[in-house]
């Protein structure tokens, strides 16, 4: 059953703030001259959160203790909510300027926001909605907290006919195997040891042999080894930097450039869990169909947004055939609050087209409470480069790459 969370009316001061010009950095949007924007479908990662339990593996050694978070484990932080609000105001300014959204409150049903059921995704959707529609009641839909939602977690929900053996074989083809994957990232793994600063020549991370196997129940995959253990540590370093905490744990100093280098280890995790053709097809199977329906429905919402996780965003990018490239992040390391925006346009002859771009805020920007966001246009594999893609072609390419749903 869907639960609707309604927020309180925002203060008038917030409404006034949203009317101000919103800085947008690194703007790069495909040419849409002569086209009218009529619909946007979005998949966004939740905002900056506190570390997950065990995200830095037990047994990881550092020269100094990790910073203490005041936000409970896994929850959206106040700064994460603030950054999402900045992104929402930037999105709002662009969509109002293009005539998609009104200056005042949107008509009921013209904006639909759905999140996964963990509290951090729900809170992210609510923070975004509050800033997107200041002073207006905006429902955010989600399953009861903690209930698995197949839109966002299709493997856990067994929403597709997932074959773990086929997945492992495809991932090994895509990566060259787990030993090769770890070897490619050996420089970043050594850099992580320098940052942790434990002083052990054998390393500070408790990694064992690199192995990828079907899970015991056959409905997932299990990864062990240095990419599995180090990826979480690299992500926590980025999160604590973005949150404004001390980025150092006693080893080599950490800055934005260092984080982008370390982020390649976190991005490597998605080479396993979401970016191979088989995994992208299954991870995207449910939300992909939702997005196609949202794009093509006769009376669809002007804005349809899903708020999920890094695995969702990386899977969609891989499925559509582009890399996630954004200031301050390693390639294909999904940004907190980062979103893939699919915009539908029509021309004077009522022909429909699609443009796609990736909108983010840098770790430095989040840390500095900045208002600016970065928007980068991307080319969908099979669509024209640097030009809008015909809607029917985009929908066909999108749909044929999705795994079938289980019946």
PyMOL commands that set and color helices and strands:
alter all, ss='L'
color gray80, all
select helices_A, chain A and resi 12-18+78-97+119-132+154-157+164-175+178-184+186-196+226-242+256-273+277-283+285-296+310-320+363-367+391-400
alter helices_A, ss='H'
color red, helices_A
select strands_A, chain A and resi 2-5+24-28+36-45+111-115+140-143+211-214+221-224+303-308+339-346+352-360+373-378+389-390
alter strands_A, ss='S'
color yellow, strands_A
deselect
rebuild
show_as cartoon
